[in-house]
Amino acid sequence: MRNSNQKVKQEYEGIKKRINEGVDPIDIGKKSTNLPGNKVLIKGAHGRYVVEIFGDQVNVLGMGARGNNRNMQTFQNLMNEMYGLNLQY
C-alpha cells in the first residue's frame, strides 16, 4: 500500500506542476471529464482528482487512490455529497 500511496503522491505533484504551468485540467489525463460547476475530474493512472476552476485559478477539492476500492468509494461519496456531483465508478 505504501508504494501505491507514493505513486499517487508523485502523480499529484506532477498534476499540480502542470496546472501551475497553465495546462487546462481537462487536458491532463486521457479521460479527464468536465463536471458541473466549473469542476473537472482528472483521471490519472494512480488516482482521481477533482479540481474547480475560477478563471485562471485552479483549486484541488479532493483526491483518491485508485488501487483501493474502499478508498475510491469513500472519495466518490464525499465528492458527491460535498459538491453535488454524480461521480460513479
SVG drawing of the C-alpha trace seen along z (x, -y; Angstrom):
<svg xmlns="http://www.w3.org/2000/svg" viewBox="-26 -34 33 36">
<polyline fill="none" stroke="black" stroke-width="0.4" points="0.0,0.0 2.8,-2.4 4.2,-2.1 0.8,-2.9 0.5,-5.9 3.9,-7.1 2.8,-6.8 -0.4,-8.8 1.7,-11.5 4.1,-11.7 1.3,-11.8 -0.5,-14.5 2.7,-16.6 3.0,-16.3 -0.6,-17.3 -0.1,-20.4 3.0,-21.3 1.2,-21.1 -1.7,-23.2 0.8,-25.8 2.3,-25.8 -1.1,-26.8 -2.2,-23.4 -6.0,-23.2 -7.1,-20.5 -9.3,-18.8 -6.1,-18.2 -4.4,-16.3 -5.2,-12.6 -6.7,-11.0 -10.1,-10.5 -10.5,-13.7 -14.1,-14.8 -15.9,-18.1 -18.3,-18.2 -21.0,-20.7 -20.0,-24.0 -16.6,-24.5 -15.2,-21.3 -13.1,-18.7 -12.4,-15.1 -8.8,-14.4 -8.3,-10.6 -4.7,-9.7 -3.1,-6.3 -2.9,-6.0 -5.5,-8.4 -8.6,-10.5 -8.6,-14.3 -11.5,-16.7 -10.5,-20.3 -12.5,-23.5 -11.6,-26.3 -12.1,-30.0 -10.7,-32.0 -7.0,-31.3 -7.1,-29.8 -7.5,-26.0 -8.3,-24.6 -7.9,-20.9 -11.1,-19.8 -10.2,-16.1 -8.1,-13.1 -8.4,-9.4 -6.0,-6.4 -7.3,-4.0 -5.6,-0.9 -8.1,-0.7 -11.8,-0.1 -12.9,-1.3 -10.9,-4.5 -12.5,-5.1 -16.0,-4.6 -15.3,-7.0 -13.8,-9.5 -16.9,-9.2 -19.4,-9.5 -17.5,-12.5 -17.3,-14.4 -20.9,-13.7 -22.1,-14.8 -19.9,-17.9 -20.1,-19.2 -23.3,-17.9 -21.6,-15.7 -22.7,-12.4 -19.4,-10.5 -19.8,-6.8 -17.2,-4.1"/>
</svg>
